[in-house]
Amino acid sequence: MKRFIHIYILLFVALGLSSCLDIKLDDQYSDPDAVNSTQRARELLSAAYNSLPRYQIELSLLGDDFCPTSLAGRNSEMQNLYAWQEKAIDDLSSRIWPEYYYTVSLVNALLQRIPSIVEEDLSTLHCIEASACALKALCYFELMKLYAPLYSESNMEKDGIILKDHLELEFLPRSSMKDCVNEISGLLDRASALYSEVGADKLDRVYYLGPDAVVALKAELELYRGNYAEAARLGTDLLSGREGLWTKSAYDALWSENDSAERLFSPYIFNTFYTDLCYDWNSGDYYVLSDRVIFTSGDQRLDWAQRTMEMGGRTVRQMGKYNKMYYDKQDIRYINTLRWSGVLFTACEALLLDGHTAQARKLLNLFLAARGVAGVSEDLDDVELMQAVLSEKQKEFAGEGTRLWDLKRRSLPAGRFTLWGQSISSTIKSDDYRWLFPIPKSEYRYNEAVHQNPDWPVVSVE
């Protein structure tokens, strides 16, 4: 047990050291025999999942879900990020990049040790390996969304992210986007194959990336790389027979400690979440929902998707969900990272881009009817229908950090609102260099093989 404790102390201290001393995470591991059983492998898997970064508020601020209130000026960090100031994005990037790679390091530690574990319970061990592969794929995919340009035939050989398979300190270049996408796809395929061998997931599925979550990620990845037919197939196959998922009780349960049929992957957390959005309970929030996020009467999400409050002599619509739970002094235990509604919107977008307009409309209207919302008209052309899909998706996931990626993927601008969202103060154009986050100084300080993203400054290091 001493060796087991020793490795975990090193794992968690490494993150703190790296943030203040720029010490490379991959150089912090010792005693490979510490993980020598299925139980210890599962505990290391849990540590990896617990380390998964959570920046939903920050990414939502960069999107157009929110508008500033009269309190916004009291939080300069949020205000600068909302304004897309270069230093604010650079500071955010300097946290996101190493935290995702820290999770990858934990996964690599696990994957390297699994072959040496001799156990009779191979099915559980296969599930652990599958879930680890899926988590690594998720980390890579999230990094690609932030640090790489849009995937296309002309961009495939451009820099993506750094692919790391070993714990040893390595000075690796950024791999091409093509290689990165192939690596993510391979990890997801490996996870699916392992789950298929087992026949049933022996982990607590909602806390981990289980078989359905793996397919959901694969569908989103195929949408990302423009393989719309495959994305549509994966999404619609996964949704088949699940038409009754979207009920009011299931949606309400998302924002509670209760089970919800809508959860696909929801890590369990033990710390506070979304508290940074609130100035204080009496005064209100720094940012509230913009008029891009309007819920109509009868929408079953209304009670939880927003929270009304008097601020500055007006009634404002605060973000609900976790924020409402915080105001209601309700413990937050689940972070709904993947939901079945996300699969539906991936399928809708892929179907539309693949030329199946009628099928995309039918699927969207099925969802809207379940939410208590009027369906879209058959008179909408493909462009208008795509706008409807993205608009309804924004309502569904407002404040959850997904909108920024939708704007980037569809090459749409991000509007910056004036006080209370009364007008647009500025627009971040779709070709702005800041859509690609900067590679942190902590990475290229030691690794000369890494190139910075275009137009971001490279800080000289001694």
Secondary structure by P-SEA (a helix, b strand, c coil): caaaaaaaaaaaaaaaaaaccccccccccccccccccaaaaaaaaaaaaaaccccaaaaaaacccbbbcccccccaaaaaaaaccaaaaaaaaaaaaaaaaaaaaaaaaaaaacccccccaaaaaaaaaaaaaaaaaaaaaaaaacccccccccccccccbbbbccccccccccccaaaaaaaaaaaaaaaaaaaaaaccccccccccccaaaaaaaaaaaaaaacaaaaaaaaaaaaaccccccccaaaaaacccccccccccbbbbbccccccccccccccccccccccccccccccccccccbbbbbcccbbbbcccaaaaaaaacccccccccccaaaaaaaaaaaaaaacaaaaaaaaaaaaaaaacbbbbbccccaaaaaaaaaaaaaaacccccaaaaaaaaabbbbbbbccccccccccccccccccccccccccccccccccccccbbbbbcc
